[in-house]
């Protein structure tokens, strides 16, 4: 990852040099940027959207940073980035029966939003797509939820976090108990 960022930075510095050879390269690059595919590729490199982290999935979307897009259904529309503003992950559920949202209901820091059609996606709070599948499919969703989000309620036989206000029992009295 760092290697790609360094190469991108070195290329930008090379193109900005004020010498005749760089002028020719700048002219060629300006002509290339008139092509939509080249412009889209450079945009992806500069914005980070072309970056793909290896999260162990064969799907090309998984591990990529998401761009902003409309979310919700025909009745209520918002933007993905507006929905993520509070720092929660987002599950875009395109399943016809809401099965994906049903599985996600037991996890914290996660909002479920309906999607009219397309691909269901689990988006981490940093904007990285942690899981994606075609409408109606939920294979791998539970694994992704368990990897990236905490369960809302203790699971039988699993680790149960103690409340921060709870104090472990001890035979050593607290300072206030010592004063009495």
DRENNUNU-101838 format. One record per residue: x, y, z of N, C-alpha, C in turn. Coordinates in pm, 1 decimal. Example, Ala and Ser with C-alpha at 12.3 -4.5 7.8 and 13.67 -1.06 7.14 Angstrom:
R       n.X       n.Y       n.Z      ca.X      ca.Y      ca.Z       c.X       c.Y       c.Z
R    1319.0    -569.0     780.0    1230.0    -450.0     780.0    1320.0    -330.0     780.0
R    1285.0    -225.0     708.0    1367.0    -106.0     714.0    1290.0       3.0     787.0
This chain:
R       n.X       n.Y       n.Z      ca.X      ca.Y      ca.Z       c.X       c.Y       c.Z
R      82.5    -118.5       0.0       0.0       0.0       0.0      87.5     125.7       0.0
R     182.8     131.8      90.1     269.6     249.1      99.4     351.5     265.5     -27.4
R     387.9     153.7     -88.9     465.0     158.2    -213.4     386.1     228.0    -324.5
R     256.4     200.0    -333.4     171.2     262.2    -435.3     157.0     412.1    -410.4
R     143.0     451.9    -283.8     131.8     594.1    -249.8     260.9     666.4    -285.7
R     375.6     604.7    -254.9     505.2     665.4    -286.6     522.4     681.0    -437.8
R     487.9     577.3    -514.8     499.5     584.7    -660.6     411.1     696.0    -716.7
R     290.7     710.1    -664.6     197.8     815.0    -707.5     257.7     952.9    -678.5
R     314.4     969.3    -559.8     373.5    1097.8    -520.9     493.4    1130.7    -608.8
R     579.2    1033.7    -635.9     695.8    1056.2    -721.4     653.0    1095.7    -863.3
R     546.6    1033.9    -913.6     497.3    1067.9   -1047.3     444.3    1211.5   -1050.3
R     374.2    1252.4    -946.2     323.7    1390.6    -940.6     437.5    1491.4    -936.4
R     541.4    1461.6    -858.4     657.4    1551.0    -849.4     726.6    1560.4    -984.9
R     741.1    1447.3   -1052.8     807.4    1446.1   -1184.1     731.9    1530.9   -1285.5
R     601.5    1525.3   -1282.8     521.2    1600.5   -1379.5     522.6    1750.6   -1350.3
R     549.0    1788.8   -1226.6     546.6    1930.5   -1188.4     682.6    1998.8   -1206.5
R     787.6    1924.2   -1242.6     919.5    1986.0   -1262.2     914.2    2090.0   -1373.7
R     978.4    2204.2   -1352.8     976.6    2309.9   -1456.4    1092.2    2296.2   -1556.4
R    1097.1    2184.9   -1629.6    1200.5    2170.4   -1733.0    1134.7    2126.2   -1863.6
R    1203.7    2140.0   -1975.9    1142.1    2108.5   -2107.0    1092.7    1964.3   -2119.4
R    1164.6    1868.1   -2063.5    1118.7    1728.5   -2073.3     988.0    1708.2   -1996.4
R     976.9    1773.6   -1882.4     852.8    1762.1   -1804.8     737.5    1832.5   -1874.8
R     767.9    1941.3   -1950.6     662.4    2009.7   -2026.0     597.3    1914.7   -2125.4
R     679.2    1836.4   -2196.8     626.1    1740.9   -2294.6     541.1    1634.6   -2225.0
R     588.0    1587.7   -2110.0     512.4    1486.6   -2035.1     380.1    1545.1   -1984.7
R     384.1    1670.5   -1939.1     260.9    1736.2   -1891.5     160.1    1750.0   -2005.6
R     207.3    1787.8   -2123.0     117.7    1801.1   -2239.1      53.3    1667.0   -2274.4
R     133.1    1560.9   -2275.6      79.5    1428.1   -2305.6     -22.3    1385.7   -2199.3
R      10.8    1410.6   -2074.2     -77.2    1373.4   -1963.7    -208.8    1451.3   -1971.1
R    -201.0    1579.6   -2006.0    -322.5    1661.1   -2018.7    -412.5    1605.3   -2128.5
R    -352.6    1558.6   -2238.5    -430.6    1498.6   -2347.3    -495.6    1368.2   -2300.0
R    -421.5    1287.2   -2224.9    -476.5    1161.3   -2174.6    -593.3    1184.9   -2078.8
R    -584.9    1291.8   -1999.8    -691.5    1320.6   -1903.8    -822.8    1362.3   -1970.5
R    -820.9    1386.2   -2098.7    -944.2    1414.3   -2171.9   -1026.3    1287.2   -2195.2
R    -964.3    1170.2   -2173.8   -1034.0    1042.3   -2189.8   -1100.1    1004.0   -2057.3
R   -1227.9     969.8   -2062.9   -1303.3     937.8   -1941.1   -1241.3     823.5   -1861.5
R   -1196.4     716.9   -1930.5   -1137.8     602.9   -1858.9   -1009.7     642.0   -1785.7
R    -925.2     721.2   -1849.8    -801.1     766.1   -1786.1    -834.7     857.0   -1668.6
R    -927.3     948.5   -1689.9    -967.8    1040.5   -1584.4   -1024.5     964.0   -1463.7
R   -1105.6     863.6   -1488.8   -1161.9     781.7   -1380.9   -1054.5     705.0   -1305.5
R    -956.5     653.3   -1379.8    -847.5     578.4   -1316.0    -763.6     670.1   -1226.8
R    -727.8     786.3   -1277.8    -648.8     882.3   -1199.2    -729.1     929.3   -1078.5
R    -858.1     952.3   -1095.6    -944.5     991.9    -984.7    -942.8     885.0    -875.2
R    -949.9     758.6    -914.5    -945.8     649.2    -818.1    -813.3     643.2    -743.0
R    -704.1     667.9    -813.2    -573.1     669.4    -747.8    -561.3     784.0    -649.1
R    -606.8     901.0    -689.2    -592.8    1020.1    -604.8    -686.8    1015.8    -483.4
R    -804.4     959.6    -499.2    -902.7     958.0    -390.6    -887.5     837.4    -298.6
R    -813.6     736.7    -341.8    -800.8     614.3    -263.4    -904.7     509.9    -300.2
R    -998.8     544.2    -388.3   -1103.8     448.0    -424.3   -1049.8     331.7    -507.1
R    -930.0     345.2    -563.2    -870.0     235.6    -639.5    -797.8     137.0    -547.7
R    -779.9     174.4    -422.4    -711.1      89.2    -326.4    -800.9     -27.7    -288.2
R    -740.6    -145.8    -279.8    -816.7    -263.0    -235.3    -736.7    -335.7    -128.9
R    -794.7    -342.6      -8.9    -733.6    -416.2     101.2    -774.3    -562.2      90.2
R    -684.2    -652.8     122.7    -714.5    -794.9     115.1    -790.0    -836.9     241.2
R    -919.7    -854.3     226.6   -1003.3    -898.6     338.7   -1045.9   -1044.1     321.8
R    -980.8   -1114.9     229.9   -1006.8   -1257.5     212.9   -1128.3   -1291.5     129.4
R   -1177.1   -1197.3      49.5   -1294.6   -1223.1     -34.1   -1255.7   -1221.4    -181.4
R   -1323.5   -1302.2    -259.0   -1302.9   -1304.5    -403.4   -1372.6   -1187.6    -472.6
R   -1472.1   -1129.9    -408.0   -1548.3   -1020.5    -469.5   -1462.6    -895.1    -477.7
R   -1462.5    -831.7    -593.2   -1379.6    -714.1    -616.9   -1417.6    -596.3    -527.1
R   -1544.2    -583.4    -493.1   -1588.1    -471.7    -408.3   -1532.8    -479.9    -266.7
R   -1517.8    -600.5    -215.1   -1475.6    -618.7     -76.1   -1329.7    -577.2     -61.5
R   -1306.8    -487.1      35.2   -1172.3    -434.6      57.9   -1150.3    -298.8      -5.6
R   -1245.1    -253.8     -84.7   -1233.7    -121.2    -147.5   -1303.3     -16.8     -62.0
R   -1260.8     107.8     -76.2   -1330.1     217.7     -10.1   -1450.8     253.7     -94.9
R   -1559.5     281.2     -30.4   -1681.3     315.2    -103.5   -1687.0     465.0    -131.1
R   -1748.2     498.4    -239.6   -1777.6     638.6    -268.1   -1915.8     671.8    -215.4
R   -1948.2     797.3    -214.7   -2082.1     836.8    -170.6   -2183.2     793.0    -274.5
R   -2299.4     755.0    -230.7   -2407.3     711.2    -320.2   -2539.9     731.4    -251.4
R   -2646.3     739.4    -328.1   -2779.1     748.6    -264.9   -2811.2     617.0    -195.2
R   -2873.8     626.4     -78.5   -2916.1     506.8      -5.1   -3059.5     525.3      40.1
R   -3121.4     415.7      76.1   -3260.5     419.4     118.9   -3347.4     354.2      14.5
R   -3475.4     377.1      25.3   -3567.4     322.2     -73.7   -3638.3     437.1    -145.9
R   -3734.5     404.0    -226.8   -3801.7     506.3    -307.6   -3867.8     614.0    -220.9
R   -3912.6     578.0    -101.7   -3980.9     673.2     -13.9   -3884.7     769.5      55.0
R   -3772.2     716.6     104.1   -3678.0     797.6     181.3   -3538.3     779.6     123.3
R   -3481.4     887.9      71.7   -3346.9     884.0      14.4   -3253.5     971.5      95.5
R   -3130.4     926.7     110.1   -3025.3    1002.2     175.4   -2896.2     968.2     102.5
R   -2782.8    1012.1     155.5   -2654.6     972.6      97.2   -2583.8     881.0     195.1
R   -2499.8     794.3     143.0   -2427.1     701.0     227.3   -2339.5     776.6     326.7
R   -2268.6     878.8     280.6   -2179.3     952.4     370.1   -2256.9    1023.8     480.6
R   -2375.7    1073.8     451.8   -2458.0    1136.3     555.7   -2499.3    1032.0     659.7
R   -2531.2     910.9     613.8   -2570.1     804.0     705.2   -2452.5     758.7     791.2
R   -2330.4     773.4     741.1   -2210.6     730.6     813.7   -2156.1     839.8     905.6
R   -2215.1     957.2     904.7   -2160.5    1072.9     976.2   -2144.2    1050.4    1126.1
R   -2223.4     964.2    1184.6   -2214.7     940.6    1329.0   -2109.5     836.0    1364.7
R   -2040.2     781.4    1263.7   -1932.2     687.0    1290.4   -1974.4     541.8    1298.1
R   -2096.3     511.8    1259.1   -2142.5     373.0    1260.0   -2112.1     306.9    1126.7
R   -2105.0     174.0    1128.6   -2100.4      99.0    1004.9   -2238.9      98.4     943.5
R   -2245.0      63.7     815.7   -2373.1      63.0     743.8   -2389.5     -71.2     673.2
R   -2506.3    -129.5     688.3   -2542.6    -245.3     607.1   -2647.7    -198.4     508.8
R   -2612.2    -198.7     381.7   -2709.4    -169.3     276.5   -2773.2    -302.2     239.0
R   -2898.6    -317.4     270.3   -2968.5    -444.1     252.2   -3057.0    -439.8     128.4
R   -3013.1    -510.9      25.4   -3091.7    -519.7     -97.3   -3168.2    -651.6    -105.3
R   -3163.8    -730.0       1.8   -3236.2    -857.1      -0.6   -3385.7    -828.1       0.7
R   -3464.0    -901.8     -79.4   -3606.7    -872.2     -90.5   -3684.2    -891.6      39.1
R   -3636.5    -979.6     127.2   -3709.6   -1007.7     250.3   -3643.2    -948.4     374.7
R   -3537.2    -869.4     357.2   -3470.4    -806.5     470.6   -3389.5    -902.3     556.2
R   -3352.2   -1018.0     500.0   -3277.6   -1117.7     578.0   -3144.0   -1064.2     627.5
R   -3075.8    -985.6     545.2   -2944.9    -932.5     585.3   -2959.6    -842.8     708.1
R   -3058.3    -754.3     706.4   -3081.2    -665.5     820.8   -3119.7    -745.9     944.3
R   -3192.3    -854.0     926.9   -3228.7    -939.2    1039.7   -3106.1   -1000.0    1106.1
R   -3008.4   -1041.1    1027.5   -2885.7   -1096.7    1084.6   -2803.6    -989.1    1155.8
R   -2807.9    -867.9    1104.6   -2727.3    -758.8    1160.8   -2788.7    -697.2    1285.3
R   -2912.7    -729.6    1314.7   -2982.6    -667.0    1427.2   -2913.5    -692.0    1560.6
R   -2835.5    -796.8    1572.6   -2770.2    -829.1    1698.5   -2632.2    -768.9    1716.2
R   -2597.6    -667.3    1637.4   -2463.8    -609.4    1645.2   -2470.4    -459.4    1673.8
R   -2370.5    -409.5    1745.3   -2367.2    -268.3    1782.5   -2293.1    -185.2    1678.7
R   -2315.2     -54.7    1686.5   -2248.4      44.5    1600.7   -2269.4      14.5    1452.1
R   -2389.8     -29.1    1420.0   -2422.9     -67.4    1283.6   -2565.0     -23.3    1252.4
R   -2580.5      48.9    1142.7   -2713.3      90.0    1097.1   -2749.2      10.8     972.2
R   -2871.4     -34.9     965.4   -2919.2    -108.5     848.8   -3009.1     -16.8     766.7
R   -2977.4      -6.0     639.1   -3056.6      77.0     549.3   -3103.4      -6.9     431.6
R   -3227.1      11.1     391.8   -3275.1     -64.0     276.1   -3215.0      -8.9     147.1
R   -3197.2     -96.8      52.6   -3153.7     -56.7     -81.6   -3255.1    -115.1    -179.1
R   -3302.4     -34.1    -271.4   -3406.4     -80.3    -363.9   -3361.0    -198.8    -448.1
R   -3236.1    -198.5    -491.3   -3187.6    -305.1    -578.2   -3036.2    -305.3    -574.4
R   -2978.9    -405.3    -641.2   -2833.3    -409.0    -653.7   -2770.3    -501.5    -551.9
R   -2653.4    -461.1    -507.3   -2572.1    -543.1    -419.9   -2589.3    -500.5    -274.3
R   -2607.8    -598.3    -186.2   -2605.7    -569.9     -42.9   -2459.5    -552.1      -3.1
R   -2433.3    -455.6      87.4   -2296.0    -428.1     129.2   -2288.8    -397.1     276.8
R   -2183.8    -444.2     340.7   -2151.6    -408.0     477.4   -2032.4    -312.5     469.1
R   -2054.0    -189.1     513.5   -1951.5     -85.7     503.6   -1903.3     -52.3     644.6
R   -1773.6     -68.0     666.4   -1716.4     -34.8     796.5   -1721.7     116.7     816.9
R   -1704.9     164.0     941.6   -1709.0     308.7     967.1   -1602.5     388.5     890.9
R   -1492.8     324.4     851.6   -1389.0     394.3     775.3   -1418.1     397.4     626.2
R   -1532.6     343.3     584.9   -1572.7     346.8     444.2   -1528.1     226.5     363.5
R   -1461.0     132.2     426.4   -1414.4      12.6     356.2   -1529.3     -89.5     349.8
R   -1549.8    -146.4     232.7   -1655.2    -246.6     214.9   -1604.5    -379.1     271.4
R   -1670.2    -428.4     376.6   -1627.1    -549.2     446.6   -1695.3    -675.5     394.6
R   -1807.4    -660.6     327.5   -1881.5    -774.3     272.3   -1973.3    -721.1     163.8
R   -1991.5    -798.8      59.3   -2086.3    -762.8     -46.5   -2137.6    -890.6    -110.4
R   -2263.1    -888.4    -149.5   -2321.1   -1001.7    -220.7   -2443.9    -955.7    -296.3
R   -2481.4   -1036.6    -391.6   -2595.9   -1000.6    -474.7   -2723.8   -1003.4    -393.7
R   -2822.4    -930.4    -441.1   -2951.1    -918.8    -370.7   -3003.9   -1057.0    -334.3
R   -3040.1   -1070.9    -209.7   -3097.6   -1196.2    -162.9   -2997.0   -1294.7    -106.9
R   -2869.6   -1279.1    -137.7   -2767.8   -1371.0     -86.8   -2707.7   -1314.7      41.4
R   -2681.9   -1401.5     138.8   -2623.6   -1354.1     264.9   -2501.5   -1435.9     305.3
R   -2450.5   -1518.5     215.0   -2334.2   -1601.6     245.5   -2216.6   -1514.6     288.8
R   -2159.0   -1546.5     403.2   -2042.5   -1474.6     453.8   -2074.4   -1352.0     537.0
R   -2200.5   -1311.4     542.7   -2236.2   -1190.1     616.9   -2212.1   -1206.7     766.6
R   -2252.4   -1317.7     823.9   -2235.1   -1337.0     967.8   -2086.0   -1333.3    1003.3
R   -2002.3   -1396.1     922.8   -1858.3   -1393.3     948.3   -1805.5   -1249.7     946.4
R   -1848.0   -1170.5     849.6   -1803.2   -1030.4     840.2   -1855.1    -948.9     958.2
R   -1980.0    -971.4     996.1   -2035.9    -900.0    1111.8   -1957.8    -932.4    1238.9
R   -1926.9   -1059.3    1258.3   -1853.7   -1099.6    1378.5   -1709.6   -1049.1    1376.6
R   -1653.1   -1033.9    1258.9   -1515.4    -985.5    1248.4   -1505.1    -835.9    1277.9
R   -1603.0    -756.6    1230.8   -1589.7    -611.2    1235.6   -1678.9    -541.8    1336.7
R   -1780.3    -608.8    1390.1   -1874.3    -543.2    1480.9   -1898.0    -629.8    1603.8
R   -1923.0    -564.1    1717.5   -1944.9    -635.9    1843.1   -2091.1    -675.9    1856.4
R   -2115.7    -792.5    1914.4   -2254.4    -831.5    1937.6   -2320.0    -738.8    2039.7
R   -2447.9    -710.5    2019.3   -2521.5    -621.6    2109.0   -2550.3    -688.9    2242.2
R   -2569.8    -817.9    2241.3   -2601.5    -891.4    2364.2   -2499.5   -1004.1    2378.0
R   -2472.2   -1044.6    2500.1   -2378.0   -1154.6    2519.0   -2427.4   -1280.4    2448.1
R   -2335.4   -1349.3    2386.4   -2369.5   -1474.8    2320.1   -2343.3   -1589.7    2417.2
R   -2426.8   -1692.8    2415.5   -2407.3   -1805.7    2506.9   -2267.6   -1865.3    2488.8
R   -2196.6   -1878.2    2601.5   -2063.9   -1939.4    2597.9   -1954.3   -1846.2    2549.8
R   -1987.6   -1722.7    2514.3   -1887.4   -1630.0    2462.4   -1838.6   -1535.5    2569.5
R   -1743.7   -1453.7    2535.6   -1687.6   -1353.5    2625.9   -1794.4   -1252.6    2661.4
R   -1805.9   -1221.0    2787.4   -1904.1   -1123.6    2832.9   -1828.8   -1009.6    2899.9
R   -1834.3    -890.4    2841.7   -1763.5    -776.5    2897.3   -1835.1    -727.9    3022.3
R   -1756.9    -701.2    3126.4   -1812.4    -652.6    3251.7   -1839.8    -503.5    3238.4
R   -1945.1    -458.1    3300.1   -1979.2    -316.6    3300.1   -1865.8    -236.5    3361.3
R   -1836.5    -118.9    3306.0   -1729.0     -35.5    3358.9   -1758.1      11.7    3499.9
R   -1884.9      21.7    3534.3   -1919.0      67.5    3668.1   -1908.5     -45.6    3770.4
R   -1909.3    -167.9    3721.1   -1900.0    -281.1    3813.2   -1756.2    -294.0    3862.1
R   -1742.9    -318.5    3990.4   -1611.8    -332.8    4051.4   -1593.1    -479.2    4086.1
R   -1474.7    -534.5    4054.5   -1454.8    -674.6    4091.0   -1459.8    -689.4    4242.9
R   -1514.2    -801.4    4288.4   -1519.4    -822.0    4432.8   -1377.8    -843.0    4483.0
R   -1350.3    -786.9    4598.3   -1216.6    -795.0    4653.9   -1226.3    -791.6    4804.7
R   -1130.0    -853.4    4869.9   -1128.7    -848.5    5015.2   -1064.1    -720.1    5064.6
R   -1004.3    -642.8    4974.4    -941.0    -516.0    5011.5   -1047.8    -407.7    5006.5
R   -1072.7    -337.4    5118.0   -1176.8    -234.1    5118.9   -1133.4    -112.6    5036.7
R   -1230.4     -41.9    4980.6   -1201.5      81.5    4908.0   -1165.2     191.1    5005.8
R   -1115.5     305.1    4957.4   -1076.3     415.8    5045.8   -1195.1     466.7    5126.8
R   -1312.2     476.2    5062.8   -1428.7     525.1    5137.4   -1469.6     425.3    5245.2
R   -1452.0     296.3    5219.3   -1483.6     194.2    5319.1   -1382.5     196.8    5434.2
R   -1257.6     234.3    5403.5   -1153.5     239.2    5507.0   -1179.6     352.5    5605.2
R   -1242.1     461.5    5560.0   -1266.2     578.6    5643.6   -1375.8     554.8    5747.1
R   -1460.2     458.2    5727.3   -1570.3     437.4    5822.0   -1533.3     346.5    5935.6
